[in-house]
Amino acid sequence: MSATQFPVVAICGSMRYFDDMLILAKTLTGQGFIVLMPFVADYIGGKPADEMKEMLDDMHFTKISMSQAIYVVGSHRGESTCQEIDYAKDHGIEVRYW
């Protein structure tokens, strides 16, 4: 088995689509992809940014950096999702929409 046998992708989007993200993760894993995605979102609900949010955001951008492509889930594109899309494009990472 080689590392290139299983491409790495990251799932991005609003956490309001978390259930859809899990469905996509299951589908992509079944197709042979290694899937990275956010799992913790304690800061949802209009709470101000804190150290936990900053760490989680940094971690997610690291996941994007490790990926060959990102999948953007859902139709809502908030500030964070737009930043993730821009980051991927700026780093030559393919952006796919689901």
TORPAGU-28257 format. One record per atom (N, C-alpha, C): atom name; residue number from 1; x, z, y; chain; residue in one letter. Coordinates in steps of 0.1 Angstrom, whole numbers, padded with zeros to 4 digits. Layout:
% residues N
atomo,num,X,Z,Y,cadena,residuo
CA,NUM,X,Z,Y,A,A $
...
//
This chain:
% residues 98
atomo,num,X,Z,Y,cadena,residuo
N,1,0008,0000,-0012,A,M $
CA,1,0000,0000,0000,A,M $
C,1,0009,0000,0012,A,M $
N,2,0006,-0009,0022,A,S $
CA,2,0013,-0009,0034,A,S $
C,2,0005,-0003,0046,A,S $
N,3,0012,0001,0056,A,A $
CA,3,0005,0006,0068,A,A $
C,3,-0004,-0004,0075,A,A $
N,4,-0001,-0017,0073,A,T $
CA,4,-0009,-0027,0080,A,T $
C,4,-0021,-0031,0072,A,T $
N,5,-0022,-0026,0060,A,Q $
CA,5,-0034,-0029,0051,A,Q $
C,5,-0047,-0023,0057,A,Q $
N,6,-0045,-0012,0064,A,F $
CA,6,-0057,-0006,0070,A,F $
C,6,-0056,-0005,0085,A,F $
N,7,-0062,-0014,0093,A,P $
CA,7,-0061,-0014,0107,A,P $
C,7,-0067,-0002,0113,A,P $
N,8,-0062,0003,0124,A,V $
CA,8,-0067,0015,0131,A,V $
C,8,-0075,0011,0143,A,V $
N,9,-0087,0017,0144,A,V $
CA,9,-0096,0014,0155,A,V $
C,9,-0101,0028,0160,A,V $
N,10,-0105,0028,0173,A,A $
CA,10,-0110,0040,0179,A,A $
C,10,-0124,0036,0184,A,A $
N,11,-0133,0046,0182,A,I $
CA,11,-0147,0045,0187,A,I $
C,11,-0148,0052,0201,A,I $
N,12,-0154,0045,0210,A,C $
CA,12,-0155,0051,0224,A,C $
C,12,-0170,0050,0228,A,C $
N,13,-0173,0058,0238,A,G $
CA,13,-0187,0057,0244,A,G $
C,13,-0192,0071,0247,A,G $
N,14,-0203,0071,0253,A,S $
CA,14,-0210,0083,0257,A,S $
C,14,-0213,0091,0244,A,S $
N,15,-0211,0104,0245,A,M $
CA,15,-0215,0113,0233,A,M $
C,15,-0230,0113,0230,A,M $
N,16,-0238,0108,0239,A,R $
CA,16,-0252,0107,0236,A,R $
C,16,-0254,0098,0225,A,R $
N,17,-0244,0089,0221,A,Y $
CA,17,-0245,0080,0210,A,Y $
C,17,-0237,0085,0198,A,Y $
N,18,-0235,0098,0197,A,F $
CA,18,-0227,0103,0186,A,F $
C,18,-0232,0100,0173,A,F $
N,19,-0245,0100,0171,A,D $
CA,19,-0251,0096,0157,A,D $
C,19,-0248,0082,0154,A,D $
N,20,-0249,0073,0164,A,D $
CA,20,-0245,0059,0162,A,D $
C,20,-0231,0057,0160,A,D $
N,21,-0222,0065,0166,A,M $
CA,21,-0208,0065,0164,A,M $
C,21,-0205,0068,0149,A,M $
N,22,-0212,0078,0144,A,L $
CA,22,-0210,0082,0130,A,L $
C,22,-0214,0070,0120,A,L $
N,23,-0225,0064,0123,A,I $
CA,23,-0229,0052,0115,A,I $
C,23,-0219,0041,0116,A,I $
N,24,-0213,0038,0128,A,L $
CA,24,-0203,0028,0129,A,L $
C,24,-0190,0032,0122,A,L $
N,25,-0187,0045,0123,A,A $
CA,25,-0175,0050,0116,A,A $
C,25,-0176,0048,0101,A,A $
N,26,-0188,0051,0096,A,K $
CA,26,-0190,0049,0081,A,K $
C,26,-0189,0035,0077,A,K $
N,27,-0195,0026,0085,A,T $
CA,27,-0194,0012,0083,A,T $
C,27,-0180,0006,0083,A,T $
N,28,-0173,0010,0094,A,L $
CA,28,-0159,0005,0095,A,L $
C,28,-0150,0010,0084,A,L $
N,29,-0152,0023,0081,A,T $
CA,29,-0143,0029,0070,A,T $
C,29,-0146,0021,0057,A,T $
N,30,-0158,0018,0054,A,G $
CA,30,-0162,0010,0042,A,G $
C,30,-0156,-0004,0042,A,G $
N,31,-0153,-0009,0054,A,Q $
CA,31,-0147,-0022,0056,A,Q $
C,31,-0131,-0021,0056,A,Q $
N,32,-0126,-0009,0054,A,G $
CA,32,-0111,-0008,0053,A,G $
C,32,-0104,-0004,0066,A,G $
N,33,-0111,0001,0076,A,F $
CA,33,-0105,0005,0088,A,F $
C,33,-0102,0020,0088,A,F $
N,34,-0092,0024,0094,A,I $
CA,34,-0090,0038,0097,A,I $
C,34,-0096,0040,0111,A,I $
N,35,-0105,0050,0112,A,V $
CA,35,-0114,0052,0123,A,V $
C,35,-0110,0065,0130,A,V $
N,36,-0107,0064,0143,A,L $
CA,36,-0105,0075,0152,A,L $
C,36,-0116,0076,0162,A,L $
N,37,-0121,0088,0165,A,M $
CA,37,-0132,0090,0174,A,M $
C,37,-0133,0104,0179,A,M $
N,38,-0140,0106,0190,A,P $
CA,38,-0141,0120,0196,A,P $
C,38,-0151,0128,0187,A,P $
N,39,-0148,0141,0185,A,F $
CA,39,-0156,0149,0177,A,F $
C,39,-0160,0162,0185,A,F $
N,40,-0154,0165,0196,A,V $
CA,40,-0157,0177,0203,A,V $
C,40,-0160,0173,0217,A,V $
N,41,-0171,0179,0222,A,A $
CA,41,-0176,0175,0236,A,A $
C,41,-0182,0188,0242,A,A $
N,42,-0175,0199,0242,A,D $
CA,42,-0180,0211,0248,A,D $
C,42,-0184,0210,0263,A,D $
N,43,-0179,0200,0269,A,Y $
CA,43,-0181,0198,0284,A,Y $
C,43,-0193,0190,0287,A,Y $
N,44,-0200,0185,0278,A,I $
CA,44,-0212,0177,0281,A,I $
C,44,-0223,0186,0288,A,I $
N,45,-0230,0180,0297,A,G $
CA,45,-0240,0188,0304,A,G $
C,45,-0237,0191,0318,A,G $
N,46,-0229,0183,0324,A,G $
CA,46,-0226,0184,0338,A,G $
C,46,-0216,0195,0342,A,G $
N,47,-0210,0201,0332,A,K $
CA,47,-0200,0212,0335,A,K $
C,47,-0188,0206,0342,A,K $
N,48,-0182,0213,0351,A,P $
CA,48,-0170,0208,0357,A,P $
C,48,-0158,0206,0347,A,P $
N,49,-0149,0197,0351,A,A $
CA,49,-0138,0195,0342,A,A $
C,49,-0130,0208,0341,A,A $
N,50,-0125,0210,0329,A,D $
CA,50,-0116,0222,0327,A,D $
C,50,-0105,0218,0318,A,D $
N,51,-0097,0228,0314,A,E $
CA,51,-0085,0225,0306,A,E $
C,51,-0089,0218,0293,A,E $
N,52,-0100,0223,0287,A,M $
CA,52,-0104,0218,0274,A,M $
C,52,-0108,0203,0275,A,M $
N,53,-0116,0199,0285,A,K $
CA,53,-0120,0186,0288,A,K $
C,53,-0107,0177,0290,A,K $
N,54,-0098,0182,0298,A,E $
CA,54,-0086,0174,0301,A,E $
C,54,-0078,0172,0288,A,E $
N,55,-0077,0182,0279,A,M $
CA,55,-0070,0180,0267,A,M $
C,55,-0077,0170,0258,A,M $
N,56,-0090,0172,0257,A,L $
CA,56,-0098,0162,0248,A,L $
C,56,-0097,0148,0253,A,L $
N,57,-0097,0146,0267,A,D $
CA,57,-0096,0133,0272,A,D $
C,57,-0082,0127,0269,A,D $
N,58,-0071,0135,0271,A,D $
CA,58,-0058,0131,0268,A,D $
C,58,-0057,0127,0253,A,D $
N,59,-0063,0135,0244,A,M $
CA,59,-0062,0133,0230,A,M $
C,59,-0069,0119,0227,A,M $
N,60,-0081,0117,0233,A,H $
CA,60,-0088,0104,0231,A,H $
C,60,-0080,0092,0235,A,H $
N,61,-0073,0093,0247,A,F $
CA,61,-0065,0082,0251,A,F $
C,61,-0053,0080,0242,A,F $
N,62,-0048,0090,0235,A,T $
CA,62,-0038,0089,0225,A,T $
C,62,-0043,0082,0213,A,T $
N,63,-0056,0085,0209,A,K $
CA,63,-0062,0078,0198,A,K $
C,63,-0064,0063,0201,A,K $
N,64,-0067,0060,0214,A,I $
CA,64,-0069,0046,0218,A,I $
C,64,-0055,0039,0217,A,I $
N,65,-0045,0046,0221,A,S $
CA,65,-0031,0040,0221,A,S $
C,65,-0027,0037,0207,A,S $
N,66,-0031,0045,0197,A,M $
CA,66,-0028,0043,0183,A,M $
C,66,-0036,0032,0176,A,M $
N,67,-0045,0026,0183,A,S $
CA,67,-0055,0017,0178,A,S $
C,67,-0052,0002,0181,A,S $
N,68,-0056,-0006,0172,A,Q $
CA,68,-0055,-0021,0174,A,Q $
C,68,-0067,-0026,0182,A,Q $
N,69,-0078,-0018,0181,A,A $
CA,69,-0090,-0022,0189,A,A $
C,69,-0099,-0010,0191,A,A $
N,70,-0107,-0011,0201,A,I $
CA,70,-0117,0000,0203,A,I $
C,70,-0131,-0006,0201,A,I $
N,71,-0140,0002,0197,A,Y $
CA,71,-0154,-0002,0196,A,Y $
C,71,-0162,0007,0206,A,Y $
N,72,-0168,0001,0215,A,V $
CA,72,-0176,0008,0225,A,V $
C,72,-0191,0008,0220,A,V $
N,73,-0196,0020,0219,A,V $
CA,73,-0209,0022,0213,A,V $
C,73,-0219,0025,0224,A,V $
N,74,-0231,0018,0223,A,G $
CA,74,-0242,0021,0232,A,G $
C,74,-0241,0013,0245,A,G $
N,75,-0252,0013,0252,A,S $
CA,75,-0254,0005,0264,A,S $
C,75,-0249,0013,0277,A,S $
N,76,-0249,0026,0277,A,H $
CA,76,-0245,0034,0288,A,H $
C,76,-0230,0034,0290,A,H $
N,77,-0225,0030,0302,A,R $
CA,77,-0211,0030,0304,A,R $
C,77,-0208,0039,0316,A,R $
N,78,-0206,0052,0313,A,G $
CA,78,-0203,0061,0324,A,G $
C,78,-0188,0060,0328,A,G $
N,79,-0184,0069,0337,A,E $
CA,79,-0171,0068,0342,A,E $
C,79,-0160,0069,0331,A,E $
N,80,-0162,0079,0322,A,S $
CA,80,-0152,0081,0311,A,S $
C,80,-0151,0068,0302,A,S $
N,81,-0162,0063,0299,A,T $
CA,81,-0162,0051,0290,A,T $
C,81,-0155,0039,0297,A,T $
N,82,-0158,0037,0310,A,C $
CA,82,-0152,0027,0318,A,C $
C,82,-0137,0029,0318,A,C $
N,83,-0133,0041,0320,A,Q $
CA,83,-0118,0044,0320,A,Q $
C,83,-0112,0040,0307,A,Q $
N,84,-0119,0043,0296,A,E $
CA,84,-0114,0040,0282,A,E $
C,84,-0113,0025,0280,A,E $
N,85,-0123,0018,0285,A,I $
CA,85,-0122,0003,0284,A,I $
C,85,-0111,-0002,0292,A,I $
N,86,-0109,0002,0304,A,D $
CA,86,-0098,-0003,0313,A,D $
C,86,-0085,0001,0307,A,D $
N,87,-0083,0013,0301,A,Y $
CA,87,-0071,0017,0295,A,Y $
C,87,-0067,0008,0283,A,Y $
N,88,-0077,0005,0275,A,A $
CA,88,-0075,-0004,0263,A,A $
C,88,-0071,-0018,0268,A,A $
N,89,-0078,-0023,0278,A,K $
CA,89,-0075,-0037,0283,A,K $
C,89,-0061,-0037,0289,A,K $
N,90,-0057,-0027,0297,A,D $
CA,90,-0044,-0026,0303,A,D $
C,90,-0033,-0025,0293,A,D $
N,91,-0036,-0020,0281,A,H $
CA,91,-0026,-0018,0271,A,H $
C,91,-0027,-0029,0260,A,H $
N,92,-0034,-0040,0262,A,G $
CA,92,-0035,-0051,0253,A,G $
C,92,-0042,-0047,0240,A,G $
N,93,-0051,-0037,0241,A,I $
CA,93,-0059,-0033,0229,A,I $
C,93,-0073,-0040,0230,A,I $
N,94,-0077,-0047,0219,A,E $
CA,94,-0089,-0054,0219,A,E $
C,94,-0101,-0045,0221,A,E $
N,95,-0111,-0050,0229,A,V $
CA,95,-0123,-0042,0231,A,V $
C,95,-0135,-0049,0225,A,V $
N,96,-0142,-0042,0216,A,R $
CA,96,-0154,-0047,0209,A,R $
C,96,-0165,-0039,0213,A,R $
N,97,-0177,-0045,0213,A,Y $
CA,97,-0189,-0037,0217,A,Y $
C,97,-0199,-0037,0205,A,Y $
N,98,-0205,-0025,0203,A,W $
CA,98,-0214,-0023,0192,A,W $
C,98,-0226,-0016,0197,A,W $
//
